[in-house]
Amino acid sequence: MKKRYFESDYVASLGESLFLDEKENKLYWLDIEQQKLIRYCFSKQNETIFQLPERASVILDCYEDKLVLATATGLYKFSLLSKNYEQIITSPEKYRSKQYRSNDGTKIDDDWYIYGIMNEKYTPNDGAVILVKNKTLTICYEGISIPNTFILLKDSFSILISDSLEKKIYRFQFNQDWSQVVNKKTWLDFSHFQCTPDGGCINTKGDIFITFWDGNKVVRFSKDGTVLDEYFLAAKRPTSCIYNENEMLFVSSANIKLNSIDLKNYPLSGKVFTVDLKND
């Protein structure tokens, strides 16, 4: 059994969007419900908590002292030093009301990001996939419910995007400037399962890791969707994961809306876990 432990003392209500800065040896993630950003420094083994002015759901980039965040109202740069919160671009007008927020996303290239917008009432097919390219916004796709996962498949103009309401993972193929979805096909279908595909990542070998909300696990897949391994956690609701060059997998989780029985069975819900993948 692979070694599992956790790095941080922080317990998130809705922990999401792990982002690893390997150069600085720091791990970042969000607590969406509490509007907090958490930074864990491996060298000092300590954490810093930043209060954000609004709910952010995904960390898209990190450079110098700034993080790029997708929030309920658009894309922002947040300075870790000055705490300055600078808007890059606002959400499309039709998604600017309080019932919508961003959910997950990924970086395509410098100043190129793709992220999802969802209806907080979980209205079917009322979300979108958005491209922000050099501060210009384009709606790439409409009709998704809860956009999640966003694993970039390099050299293919494709991204694995889950619709967590449908419990399906799709392969979205984009045109060469990433402004339009030209093909969408089901990669894996979990609609007959109780658990739901959430965040994910890819390693240097091309293996895919998907966290399963209400499944207390991360599943490792090959590129064709074959199950290679499963990693079970003492958290019922894993939410996102990130892989580093030392073959460690970091996994965030949530404890939101868990009852007393769930919390007894999954006592570390809300923590960030580390799974050692060496010799897998």
N, C-alpha and C positions, 0 to 999 in steps of 0.2 A: 504494500500500500504506500502511495506517495505521501511524503510528509506534508502536513497542512498546519499552518499556524497563522497568526495575525500580527500585523505590524503596529497598528494604531490603537489607542485607547478610545478614539471617537466612535460613538454609536450613532449611525445615521437613521433618520426616519425613512428617507428615500435616497440612499446612496447611489450615485450614478457617475458615469463618464470618467472612468480612470484615465489619466494621462501621465505618461512617464517621460521625464526629462532625464535621459541617461547621462547627458553631459554634466549636468549639475547634481546628478544622483538624488533626484527628488521625485516624489509621486504626488499627483494632485487628483482630487475628485470633488464631487459636489454632493451636497445634501439639498435636493430640490425643494422639499417642503419647508425646510428651515432657512432657505436663502443663504446657505453658507458654502464657502470654498475651503477645502482642507488641504494643507500642504504637509507632507511628511518628508523629513530629511533623513536619509539612511545613515549618513556619516555621523550625525549627532543623535540619531534615534529619538527625535522629538517631532512634534507637530505644531503647526500654527493654523489657527482658524480665522478666516476673514468673513465678515458679515457683508453680504451683497445688497445693493439697493432694491433688487427685484429677483425673482426666481430665474436662475439660469439652469439649463438642462444638459448642456454639452460643452465640453472644452475642446475647441477645434485646433488650437495652436498655442505655442509658447515660444517667445523670443525675448531676449534681454530680460527685463523685469515684468513683461506684460503677457497676459493670457488673452486669447480670443475666445469669447463666450457667445453662444446662441441662447437667447432669453425669450421671454414672453413677447417682447416688442421688437426684436431685431438682433443684429450682431453688434458686440461691444468689445473694446479693449479695456482690460482691468489691470491697473498698475499695482503690483504687489508692494511697491515702495511708497508711493504717494497715495494709494487707494483711489486714485482718479479713475473715473468711469466714463469712457469716451465712446460715443456712438459711431459705428462704422456705417451702418445702413439700417433703415427701419424695415419691418416686415411688410409684405404686400398689403395694400389697403384692405382687401377683403378678409385678411386674416389678422387684422389689427385690434379686434375687439377682445374683451377680457376672457371670452370663452375659448380662445386659441392660445397655444404656446408651442415653442419648439420642443423637440424631443431627443433626437439623436442626430449624428452627422459625422462627417469625416473631412480631412484635408485632402485636396487633389494636388495642389502645387502651391507655391508661394502666393498668398493672397487669393487663392481659389479654394472655396469651401462648398460642400454640398450638405444640406441638413434638412430635416423633416419638420413639418408643422402638423399638429393634431388638434382636434376639438376636445376640450377637457370633459365634455359630456359623453365622450366615446361614441360620437355619432358616426355610423358607418360611412366610409368613402368621403369624409369631409375634411381630409387632410391633404397635404401637398409635399412635394420634394422641390427644394429651392437651391439654385446655384447663385453664389455670390462670387463674382470674378472681377478682381480689381475694382471693388466697390460698386459694381453694377449687378443688379439683381435680376434673375430670370426664374420664372416658374417652369421647371422642367417637366413636372408631372402632377396631375391632380386626380383624386379618386382613391387615395390610400386612407386607411383608418388611423392606425397607430404606427407610424414609421419608426423602425428600430434597427439595430445591428450595424448597418453601414460599414461593411467590410470591403475595402477597395481591392479588386483583383487586378493587379498591375499588368500593363501591356495588353489589356483586353477591352478598355473603355467600359468596364462593368463593375457594378457594386452589388453585393448581397444585401438586400434590404428586407427586413421582416415586416409583415403586418401583424402586430401582436394581437389585434382583435380577431383576425382570421386564423391566427396560429400557423401562419405559413411564411416560409422564407422564399423570396423571389430573387432571381438574377435579373437585375435591370441593366440593359445595355444602352449606352449613351452614344450620341454622335461624337465626332472628334473634338468639338469645342465644348462638350459637356452641357450644352444648352437644351437638349431635348432627349427624352427617352425614345429610342427607336425599336426596342424589343423588351418584352417582359415575360419571363416564364418561371414556373414554379421550380425551385431548387429542392426544397423539402416541405412536406406537409405534415403538421402535427395537430391538425384540427380534431383528431380522435383521441388526443391526449388531454389530461387535466392540466398539465403544466404548459407554459407559454414561452416561446423563444424571445429572448430579450437582447441584451448587448452581446457583442462578440469581437473577436480579433483573429489575426492570422499570424503564423510564425514564419521563420525564414525558409522552412521546407514547403510551405504552402498548405500546411494543415490548418483547418478552421476550428476555432473554439467558440461555442455558443453557450451562454448562460441561460438557465431555464427557471423563470419565475414560478414559484410554487412547486418546483421540482427538486430543490436543494442540491443542484448539481451543475457542473459544467461538462458539456459533451464535446469530445474531440472528433472531428470528421476529416476524411480525405476530401480532395477537391470535388470528387464525384458524389459526395454525400454519404459515403460508407462510414459507419461508426467505428472509430479506432480505440476509444477509451472513454471512461466516465470518471469524474472526480466529484465525490459527494462531500458536502459541507454541512457544518452545524448551523446553517442558515437556510430557512425555507425559501427565501426570495433573493437569490443571486441576480444581479442586475447588469453588470458589465465586467469586462476582463481586458487585461493587457499583458503582452508577452515581452520579456526582455532578453537580451543577448546571452545571459547566463542561464537560460532555460528555466526561468521562473515565471509562473503565471500568477498575476495579482487579480483578485476578484472582489468587487464591491457587492454589497447586499443591502436589503431594506428590512425594516420591522413594521412598516406602516400597516395598520389595520389587522395585525396579527392578534389573535385572542390568547388567553392565558395558557391554553393547552398547547398552541403552536409555539409560544415562547418557552414553555417548559421543554418541549421536544427539540426546539432549535434555539438554544439559549444565546448563541452568538449572532443572531440576526441583527443586521445593521453594521457589523464589523467589516473590515477589509481583510481578506484572507490571502495567504501566499501558498501556492502549490509548487513543490519542487518537481520539475519534469525530467530531471537528469536520469539517464539510463532507461527512458521510456521506450 
